[in-house]
Amino acid sequence: MKLKVHGIPGAEYSYSGEGFVYLQVVLEKITGKNLEELVQQYIFKPLEMNHSAFEWKPEFENDFAYGHNKEESLYEKDKDNEPRGASTMETTFSDYMKFLTAVFNNKIISKESTAEMFRPQVKINSVTQFGEGAKLTSNKYDDIKLSYGLGWGYLETPYGIGLFKGGHGDGFQHYSIIFPQSGKGMLIMSNSDNAESIFKELLEYGITDKYIPWEWFKYIPYN
């Protein structure tokens, strides 16, 4: 179906998985290569991320994780072979750590491009990221200057700026944040629909990150 643009591009934050796929298609048209070819050429192979792909590989059959719902039952494993930039990446903890480390050290793109990627592009003033709260405005996060750069979330703390990216799908919930100026960071990967309820505590305990906008993410702590 034809995509609809809601609002003026760049005027406000609104996450769109379809938007990432649209960007993927633009890159594919310009380069004449599909997403899997591009990511293997420019990211996975140079960083030796040998267990990562945007399409299901035969070698994954003997080593993959099932997602679990809130009742701890298994989801059926999605092995859709059509690469989609917003949703089909298969990776491992160690591979993704290689990616975050490379971002830290400007091994993928230039320092100038990294600075532009991490620069606040759009201020976030919604109550929550998704749901009804996404339609409501608030100044609650002004103190951390919550914003979005190019694909990365942005906030400011006593550790310096923090750059974050979350992931959320059926049975899988992830979160990563890096603080380039202080050299701190943390990666959380899970295969449970219950995981986000402990993200706040994990970040506070692991790297004393008390600045995560957990209410905006709706990472409601467990009781």
N, C-alpha and C positions, 0 to 999 in steps of 0.2 A: 504494500500500500504506500501511497505517496506520503512522505513526511511533511508535517506541518511545523512551521516555526512559530513558537509562542513568545512574542515580545521581540525587542530589538537585540540582535546578537551583541554581547558585551555589556549590556546595560545592567544585568543582574545575574546572580548565580542560580542555576537550575541544572542539576545533574541529568544527563541524558545518555543512556547506553547506546541509543540509536545515533546520537551525535558522534560518538566515538567510531561507530561502524561507518558513518558517512565520511569521517576523516580518513578512515582506512581505505574506502573506495576511491577517494581523491588521490591518495598516495599510490594506489594500485594503477589508476589510470595514467598518472604522470610517469611512473617508472616502468610500466609494463610488466611488473612482477606482482605476485600475490603476497598477502600478508606473511604467510609462513616463510616464503623465500626472503622477504625483506628482513624479518626479525632474526632469522638464522644468519644472514649475511652481516648485519650491522650490530647485533647484540649478542645472541646466544653463542655463536661460534667464537667471536673475538674474546668473550669473557669465559669461555669454556663452560658454559651452562649446558652440559651434555645431556641433562635429563629434563629439558624444557622444550615445549612446542605449543603451537596454537591449534594443532590438529592431533587426533589420537594416533599414537604410534604402536605397532605390534609389540615393541619391547616394553611398553607400559603394562602389558597384560599381567605380568607376574609381580608387579610392584606398584600398587596404587592404593589410595585411601577411599573408602566409602564415606559418604556424608551421613550424618545422623540427625533425625528430627528431634523436637523437644521431648518426645517420649522415649528417646534413645533407640528408635527403630531405624533400620537402614533405608536410605534412598537407593533407587536403582541408579547405577553409574551411567552418567551421560557420556556417550562416546561419539557424539556428533562430530563428523569429520569436516564440517565447513568452518574454517577459521573465522572467528569474529573477535575484533579487537577489544570488545568490552567484556567477554565472558568465557572464552574457550581455552584459556591458557592452562596447560598442565605444567607444574614445576615442582621443585622440592625446596625444603627449607634452606639447604646449603647452596643451591643454585640461586635462589632469590637473594641470599646474603651477598653473593658475588655481585649481583646487580646493584644492590644498595651501596656496597663498598665502591663500586665503579662510579656511581653517581656522586658519592662523597668526594672522589678524587679526580673528577672531570676526565674519566677515561673513555666516555662515550661521545660526548660533544664538547665543544670548546668552552672555556670559562665564560666567554661573553654570552654564548647561547644558554649556558646553565643559569647565569644571572638573570637572563630574561625569562627563562622558564620558572624560576623561583620568585620573580618579582610579583607583588600583589597586582592582579589584573582587575579583579572585581571584589568589592567589599561584600561581606556576607552580613546581612541584617535580618535574616529569617529566624524564627524561634527554633525550628528544627530543620533538618536536611530534607526529610520526606514527610508525607502525610499532611494533615491539616495545618500543622505548625509551619510548614514551608510557605504558606500563603500569608502568614502573620509576620509583622516586622517588630524588631526589638533592638535596643542598644545594649543588650546584656553582654555581648562579646566584644564591646568596643575596647575594653582594657587590654585584650590580647590581640587586637587588630585582626580578628578573624577574617580571612580573605581566601581567594583562590587564585593561583597562578595558572600556568599552562599545564594542566593535568595533575598538579599537586596542590593540596591545601596548604595554607600559610597561617602562622600565628607567631606572636612575639612573647618571649618569656625572659626571665633573668639569665637563662642559658644562651640567649641569643634567639635568632629566628628558628622556628621549627617547621619542617616540611613533612606533610603526612599524606597517606593514601590508604583508604580502606577497601575492603572487598567483602561482598555479601551476596550469597546465593543459597539455594536450597542445600543445607547440610554443610556449608563452608562459610566461615566468618574469619576475616583477617584484618590486621591493622599494622601499619608501619609508620614510624616517625623518625626523622633524623634531625640533629642539631649540628649543622656544619661548623659553626664557630667554636663549639665546645668539644666536638668530636664524640658526642653521645648519640645513641640511637637505640631503637628496639623494634624487633619484628615479632609479631604474634601471628601464628597460623593455626587454624583449628578445623576439625571436621565435625562440628556440632552446631546446631541451631541455638544452643544455650551459651555459647562461648562469650558473646558480647557482654553478658551480665557480669563478667569478671575482668573485663579489659581495664576499667578504671583502677581497680586494685592492683592488677599486674603492673601497670605503668607507674603507679605511685611507689610500689615496692621495688620494682626493677631498676628504675632510673630516676626516682623521686620526681616524676613528671606529674605535678598537680594541676597542670594547666590544660589538660585535654578537655575540650568542650563536650563532655560526655552527654550532656542533656541535648545538645544540638544533634549529635549522632543518634540519640535515643538508646545509648548504651546503659540501660537502666540496671543498677546493681541488684544482684540477687538478694533475697531476704534471708 
